Amino acid sequence: MNRAALTLLLALAAAVACLPVHAQVPPTAQEAAAYHGLHAAAHRGDLAAIQRLATSPAALEARDSAGRTPLHVATFARQHAAVRALLQAGANTAALEQGRYDAVTIAAVADDEDSLRVLLAGGASARLVTSRYDGTALIAAAHLGHDGVVRQLIQAGAPLDHVNNLHWTAVIEAIVLGDGGPRHQATLKALLDAGASTQLSDRSGATPLQLATARGYGEMVRLLRAAGAR
């Protein structure tokens, strides 16, 4: 890769890194205060009310103004017991809110390992394509360096080499949108140990090794070379 191409690549990555990290939009305090019925119970973690109200698909699939179901709301609020109760009542784990995020990706971005564990144990999929970037929960978690979440998602069968519409994989996002620090290193190691590709390149043709080298991420370079990257 020549110097001009590398400079352009790093500028693009820096621009994307400046986008809001939490692309999901949790309920505001005003929205939460206006909730009623199952949405209100989910936000409060009121298990008795959930059991009383979660009696039909219509109630479980009701949407607020941002397209959030009660399951989305409970996940945003980190109400783990409410998440479990909604799943037991038959909540749709594949439902996407207005920003095209499912509950698994919401938990992944929030680094909420407890909610994620409940969701995956309750049958939620780690394989859904979500967000305006046509990504996955694994890519979102790798971007943020949420290494514990990444390990959970890998164990649950998340697609290791999914390519989003930025032409980035989880490995690439851990590098170009990470800070090269311990949690992003642990994220990259988890991906490589699971067999994620070291050869899939970004849209410009840069490999993960080239990207890590260009950023001066020495430990990531070492991990990639140990995994056979070139």
Secondary structure, 3 states (H helix, E strand, C coil): CCHHHHHHHHHHHHHHHCCCCCCCCCCCHHHHHHCCHHHHHHHHCCHHHHHHHCCCHHHHCCCCCCCCCHHHHHHHCCCHHHHHHHHHHCCCCCCCCCCCCCHHHHHHHCCCHHHHHHHHHCCCCCCCCECCCCECHHHHHHHHCCHHHHHHHHHCCCCCCCCCCCCCCHHHHHHHCCCCCHHHHHHHHHHHHCCCCCCCCCCCCCCHHHHHHHHCCHHHHHHHHHCCCC
